Amino acid sequence: MVFSSIVFLFYFLPVFLLGYYVSGWRTGALLLGSVLFYTWGEGPYVLLLGGLILINHLGGLLIAAAAAPRRRTAFVAALVALDLSVLGVFKYAGFLARILDQLLPGAPVPELHLRLPLGVSFFTFQLISYVVDVHRRSVKVETDLGRFAAYVLMFPHLIAGPIVRYADIRAEMHADRRGGRTIALGLQYLIVGLCQKALIANTLAPVADHAFGLDLGKLDGLTAWAGAIAYTLQIYFDFCGYSNMAIGLAFMLGFTYPKNFDYPYVARSLTEFWRRWHISLSSWFRDYVYIPLGGNRQGLAKTLRNLLIVFLLTGLWHGAAWTFVLWGLWHGGFLLIERFGFGRLLEAAPKPVAHLYALLVVTFGWVLFRAPDLAHALAYVQAMVSPRAFGPPPIDLAVLLNNETLLAAALGVLFSAPFLPWALDRIGRPRLAPSHHLPTRLDPRGVHALSTVGLLVGLSLSVAHLAGSSLNPFLYFRF
């Protein structure tokens, strides 16, 4: 069950919200609804997640109770190893088996085809952040198992993030949450995210699927560029849309999730891009990998080493394939170049030049991310840079590039930049300021209150699009 589905929007969500607000047992209602939500898509895997929740909860209690630092460190190391082992078995065992089969031809290496539990990369990182934060004494241990389980299983962030640390919402987990003062704001976020997903990402998906699914012998430069640009917009509005829907659902339940995107395509360097893209993931790697490795405090050589490690892991986090490894190293490599002085050149360069550089690097990186294997990615890039075949579009591409697709692409380009806040400021549209219960970590100035008519029109168009189309994946579900 995905958020942008008729079943979720018109059946599950209304029934759940009614039970959540009518019952006086908020944590219990949240836990029950989240279990049903996860079981709907994953069935028995909810037992695996339940076991991890129980073990990490007990482990957190042991860490908090241990007086000796070495004992606390031993407990947290064991828990992190367990959590990563579960992630490793389900996500990387098949990849490692294929590598061994190539390195040891003829050896009896078993083929492993384990089904990946939905959201495993996200809830594993949340569990790790919890036990590490308890070890660091940066968050108070949660003694109530039901409350801890509700935090991990909370359906808005369970499947595809954002990665919500317990420290972010502990106070709200212990609060009453019966006021419902942010329901309207939550609805606004939910509808905006739904429009991003249904009207832009889903509309552009066929162009990207066509280009990346073509026989490479038939792939011309124009189709390759059309597919790469379509996917660049699709993945942003797919994931940003999901994050906005998750933030909106959290507001409706009385919780505040961290901001996950900040117009990453306006970045003028890769360094800036990663401050704006998937913020909850990049900040997680910063706080739990980069800084513990020494960050930038131990000289240039170790700083560069730490950056490469972080982006190698970032690539692997997204998927068990060489394309993801190379995608992570691609970004890490450009970050190293910027650290070596290229970043200062970008700061001195004209803004359009720096912006074009960042967009090109990111777009070519998405080719690695989307391609099924390295050979396909290389051939795809060759088609993009080859001077041949930039004539009239092929018939199949011309059919896909219809008025609806071109409008979605134009809106995607427009809303990839902060055009809407700029326009709403110019016409004097009011903001929902932090004093109106909007936390400053989302926007210190508040979020514009969109018109009710505009939101209803967007909701109607999105629902009509979903009802008339069978294409409705969330790209980050497979991570």
Secondary structure, 3 states (H helix, E strand, C coil): CCCCCHHHHHHHHHHHHHHHHHCCCHHHHHHHHHHHHHHHHHCCHHHHHHHHHHHHHHHHHHHHHCCCHHHHHHHHHHHHHHHHHHHHHHHHHHHHHHHHHHHCCCCCCCCCCCCCCCCHHHHHHHHHHHHHHHHHCCCCCCCCHHHHHHHHHCHHHHCCCCCCCHHHHHHHHCCCCCCCCCHHHHHHHHHHHHHHHHHHHHHHHHHHHHHHHCCHHHCCHHHHHHHHHHHHHHHHHHHHHHHHHHHHHHHHHCCCCCCCCCCHHHCCCHHHHHHHCCHHHHHHHHHHHHCCCCCCCCCHHHHHHHHHHHHHHHHHHHCCCHHHHHHHHHHHHHHHHHHHHHHHHHHHCCHHHHHHHHHHHHHHHHHHHHCCCHHHHHHHHHHHHCCCCCCCCCHHHHHHCCHHHHHHHHHHHHHCCCHHHHHHHHCCCCEECHHHCCCCCCCCCCEECCCHHHHHHHHHHHHHHHHCCCCCCCHHHHC
